[in-house]
Amino acid sequence: MIRGRRRRLPVISISKLIPNMITVMALCAGLSGVRFALNEQWTLAVGAIAVAAILDTLDGSMARLLKGQSKFGAELDSLGDFISFGVSPALILFLWSTQELKSFGWMAALFFATCMALRLARFNTKTEDPTLPPFTYRFFTGVPAPAAAGLGLLPLILSFEVDFGFLHQPHFLAIWQVVVGLLMVSQVPTYSFKGARVPQKLVLPLLIVVGGCVAWLVSAPWQFFAAFIFTYLLSLPLSYRSYLRLQRKVDVEADEERDAGHESSGPSENVTPIEKSKREK
């Protein structure tokens, strides 16, 4: 009797696992920030969140490049973002300052982390909405997770360079966390730079700017991060204005199409059968 062939175990190419590996590395980096904060190593704590943000920008690009997108990877990415950019920054700020407020400081941390969870849940559901206009995919709704973590940690980053006493005030930091949390769950459209395209004539200037930014990052990292976060903060009104302009353009085009449809269909509906037969003759 011939034995049946053994079924081969399903295998996955290692290249398709690379994006998930990067996501796990980002999660570990973000959570390591809490460990550094427990040891009062504040620069390392913020640096760990920065590493997590860099890795978070790479995992999606690698998934598209290696064609390794999967629902598992998308869920893992959201869970990693919640830990790295929601839980960890809230705990770092709590350990740095807001724990002096006791319950109120913990409430601010919980509010920040909860807003992050709600923001990620909304993002996961909206990406599957086919009814959205095409231009909306150039924008996020609310501040995205890595940017929110940077905004939340901005007072701590500034304290590395300047000696402003109010930056360490627990009341100020608690209010700041609430404001950033509200920006996350708000309906404010913010730029999504993932699909941005650069004109050919601007490629060389852009490379020069990137080289200057790298030099700045190496020589004065905290100044660079603070300036980068401030620049993003200033871009929020511009993104809102750009979104409204595109929305008005779409509304005008829709109204013109509707009016054109009424004009083409209106007269024919008013023509009687006798008049129609005369026109055909």
C-alpha positions in Angstrom: 0.0 0.0 0.0 1.4 3.4 -1.0 1.6 5.8 1.7 0.2 9.3 1.0 2.6 12.1 0.7 3.2 14.1 3.8 1.8 17.6 3.7 4.5 20.2 3.7 4.3 22.7 6.5 3.4 26.2 5.3 6.4 28.5 5.1 6.8 32.2 4.9 9.6 34.0 3.1 12.0 35.8 5.5 11.6 38.9 3.4 7.9 39.1 4.3 8.8 38.9 8.0 11.2 41.9 7.9 8.5 44.5 8.2 7.1 42.7 11.3 10.6 42.4 12.7 11.0 46.2 12.4 7.7 46.8 14.1 8.7 44.6 17.0 12.0 46.4 17.2 10.1 49.7 17.3 7.8 48.4 20.1 10.9 47.3 22.1 12.6 50.6 21.6 9.5 52.5 22.7 9.0 50.4 25.8 12.7 50.7 26.7 12.1 54.4 27.1 10.1 53.6 30.2 13.1 51.7 31.7 15.4 54.6 31.1 12.9 56.9 32.7 12.8 54.7 35.8 16.5 55.1 36.0 16.1 58.9 35.4 18.1 58.7 32.2 15.9 61.2 30.4 18.0 61.7 27.3 18.0 58.0 26.7 14.3 57.7 27.4 13.5 60.4 24.7 16.1 58.8 22.4 14.4 55.5 22.6 11.1 57.1 21.5 12.9 58.7 18.6 14.4 55.4 17.5 10.9 53.9 17.7 9.5 56.7 15.5 12.3 56.1 12.9 11.6 52.4 12.8 7.9 53.1 12.6 8.4 55.0 9.4 10.5 52.2 7.9 8.2 49.2 8.6 5.4 50.4 6.3 7.8 51.3 3.5 9.5 47.9 3.8 6.2 46.1 3.7 5.2 47.8 0.5 8.7 47.3 -1.0 8.8 43.6 -0.1 5.1 43.1 -0.7 4.8 41.9 2.8 1.5 43.7 3.8 -0.8 41.6 5.9 -3.6 42.1 8.4 -1.4 40.6 11.1 1.2 43.3 10.3 -1.3 46.1 10.4 -2.7 45.0 13.8 0.9 44.5 15.2 1.8 48.0 13.9 -1.2 49.6 15.7 -0.4 47.8 19.0 3.2 48.8 18.7 2.3 52.4 18.1 0.0 52.4 21.1 2.8 51.2 23.4 5.7 53.3 21.9 3.8 56.5 21.3 0.9 56.4 23.8 1.9 54.5 26.9 5.6 55.2 27.0 5.6 59.0 26.5 2.8 59.3 29.1 4.8 57.2 31.7 8.0 59.1 30.9 6.3 62.5 31.5 4.6 61.1 34.7 7.9 59.9 36.1 9.7 63.2 35.1 7.2 65.6 36.5 3.5 65.0 36.7 3.7 62.4 39.5 3.9 65.3 41.9 0.3 65.9 41.2 -0.5 62.3 42.3 -3.9 61.3 41.0 -4.3 64.3 38.7 -0.9 63.6 37.1 -1.9 60.0 36.5 -5.3 61.1 35.1 -3.4 63.2 32.5 -1.2 60.2 31.6 -4.3 58.0 31.2 -6.0 60.7 29.1 -3.0 60.9 26.7 -2.8 57.1 26.3 -6.5 56.7 25.9 -6.6 59.4 23.2 -3.8 57.5 21.4 -5.8 54.3 21.5 -8.9 56.0 20.1 -6.9 57.8 17.4 -5.4 54.5 16.2 -8.8 52.7 16.3 -10.3 55.5 14.2 -7.4 55.4 11.7 -7.8 51.6 11.3 -11.5 51.9 10.5 -11.2 54.9 8.1 -8.5 53.3 6.0 -11.1 50.8 4.8 -13.7 53.5 3.9 -14.0 53.6 0.1 -16.4 56.5 0.1 -13.8 59.1 1.0 -12.7 61.6 -1.8 -9.2 60.7 -3.2 -7.6 63.9 -1.9 -8.3 62.9 1.7 -5.6 60.3 1.5 -3.1 63.1 1.5 -4.1 63.9 5.1 -4.5 62.3 8.5 -7.5 63.0 10.7 -5.9 64.4 13.8 -2.2 64.3 14.8 -0.7 60.9 14.0 0.9 58.7 16.6 4.6 59.5 16.2 4.0 63.2 15.9 1.8 63.2 19.0 4.5 61.5 21.0 7.0 64.2 19.8 4.6 67.0 20.7 3.9 65.4 24.1 7.7 65.1 24.9 8.5 68.6 23.5 8.8 70.2 27.0 11.2 67.5 28.1 13.3 67.9 24.9 13.4 71.7 25.3 14.6 71.2 28.9 17.8 69.6 27.6 18.7 72.9 25.9 17.1 75.7 27.8 16.5 76.3 31.5 12.9 77.4 31.6 11.4 76.5 34.9 7.8 76.3 33.6 8.8 73.4 31.3 9.1 71.2 34.4 6.0 72.4 36.1 3.6 69.5 36.6 0.4 71.6 36.1 1.7 72.8 32.8 2.7 69.3 31.6 -0.6 67.9 32.6 -2.5 70.5 30.6 0.0 70.0 27.7 -0.8 66.3 27.6 -4.5 67.0 27.5 -4.1 69.5 24.7 -2.0 67.0 22.6 -4.5 64.2 23.4 -7.3 66.4 22.1 -5.3 67.1 18.9 -5.0 63.3 18.3 -8.7 62.7 18.4 -9.7 65.9 16.8 -11.0 66.3 13.2 -8.1 68.6 12.3 -6.6 67.4 9.0 -2.9 67.1 9.1 -0.4 66.4 6.3 0.5 62.9 5.4 3.9 63.0 3.8 4.0 59.3 2.8 2.7 59.9 -0.7 4.4 63.2 -1.3 6.2 63.6 -4.7 9.1 65.8 -5.4 9.5 67.7 -8.7 12.7 66.8 -10.6 14.1 70.3 -10.3 13.8 70.2 -6.5 15.6 66.9 -6.0 19.1 68.4 -5.7 18.0 71.2 -3.3 16.1 68.6 -1.2 19.2 66.4 -0.9 21.3 69.4 0.2 18.7 70.2 2.9 18.7 66.6 4.0 22.5 66.7 4.3 22.3 69.8 6.4 19.6 68.3 8.6 21.8 65.2 9.2 24.8 67.4 10.1 22.5 69.3 12.5 21.2 66.1 14.0 24.6 64.8 14.6 26.0 68.0 16.1 23.0 69.1 18.2 20.4 66.4 18.3 18.0 68.0 20.8 18.0 71.3 19.0 17.2 69.5 15.8 14.3 67.5 17.3 12.9 70.6 19.0 13.0 72.6 15.7 11.5 69.6 13.8 8.6 69.3 16.2 8.0 73.1 16.2 8.0 73.0 12.3 5.4 70.3 12.4 3.3 72.3 14.9 3.4 75.3 12.6 2.3 73.1 9.7 -1.1 72.3 11.3 -2.8 75.6 10.3 -1.4 75.2 6.8 -2.7 71.6 6.4 -6.1 72.7 7.6 -6.2 75.5 5.0 -5.0 73.2 2.3 -7.7 70.6 3.2 -10.5 73.3 3.0 -9.2 74.5 -0.3 -9.3 71.0 -1.8 -12.7 70.3 -0.3 -14.1 73.5 -1.8 -12.6 72.5 -5.2 -14.3 69.1 -5.0 -17.6 70.6 -4.0 -17.5 73.1 -6.9 -16.7 70.3 -9.4 -19.6 68.3 -8.0 -22.0 71.2 -8.3 -20.9 71.8 -11.9 -21.5 68.2 -12.8 -24.9 68.3 -11.2 -25.9 71.4 -13.0 -24.6 70.0 -16.3 -26.7 66.9 -15.7 -29.8 68.9 -15.0 -29.3 71.0 -18.1 -28.9 68.0 -20.3 -31.8 66.0 -18.9 -34.2 68.9 -18.1 -35.3 70.0 -21.6 -35.8 66.5 -22.8 -38.2 65.8 -19.9 -40.4 68.7 -20.9 -40.7 67.7 -24.6 -44.1 66.2 -25.4 -44.4 63.1 -27.6 -45.9 65.2 -30.5 -43.0 67.7 -30.4 -40.6 64.8 -30.2 -42.1 63.2 -33.3 -41.9 66.6 -35.2 -38.2 67.0 -34.3 -37.5 63.5 -35.5 -39.2 64.3 -38.9 
